[in-house]
Amino acid sequence: MDNLKNKVAVITGGNSGIGYATAKKLKSEGAKVIITGRSVSKVSAASEELGVTGLVADVSDLSAIDTAVNKIEADLGKIDILFVNAGVFIPMPVGQTSEDGFNSLIDINFKGAVFTIEKFLPILNDGSSIINLSSVNAYTGMPNTAVYGATKAALNAYTRTAATELAPRGIRVNALNPGPIATPIFGKTGMPEEELKGLGDMMQNRIPLKRYGQPEEIAEMVAFLASDKASFITGAEFNVDGGLNVNPVFAL
């Protein structure tokens, strides 16, 4: 398959989970892929495994985004695909929201996403594709996700307006709303194993397909939206959630 032949793709948070699977998929479709991430060791290991270019850049640090943009422009010129994937999940119940947790969610999930787009825009070719990784939590009202869901709802609102404003350049901007996906993100929350298992069981029971999604299933959607097959799609949101959005009630 070479649907993305001669395209240059940048994936933030590309060293694990959905980002890693997407890097593998886009490369298989013929794209030249660059992944970014916060960890020197993880980015180095992932880029070597995938056979792609790896750059260390924390999206919550705007100067780090600038450095990555300048490096990519110097080495490759312009890009064609931007997958804004980097994000964190920090569960916090209403009434127990910490300032540090709030700031981390905003800085990475929303501010980091917005400024990734803002700073890459000058090196995006006309006709490029931007795909933002959001979440069904923007809509579900799942317990402990008030701030996390708010960051994703904000990203979806930004996506719609960006699609309108960037349309004259032929740049398409879309969002993916995954349901629970089998990635390391939940294990990074610091929650005890028992709580994680309880959360996992609760979510899986509410998914009509009765399973978590796989990172590769999200990667397939990213590859489609990045390709010319999706040339008439912009400002859209796609729920990739096993039907969770049609059965969204979570028990407390």
Secondary structure by P-SEA (a helix, b strand, c coil): ccccccbbbbbcccccaaaaaaaaaaaaaccbbbbbbccaaaaaaaaaaacbbbbbbccccaaaaaaaaaaaaaccccccbbbcccbbbbbbccccccaaaaaaaaacccaaaaaaaaaaccccccbbbbbbbccccccccccccaaaaaaaaaaaaaaaaaaaaaccccbbbbbbbbccccccccccccccaaaaaaaaaaaaaaccccccccaaaaaaaaaaaacccccccccbbbbccccccccccccc
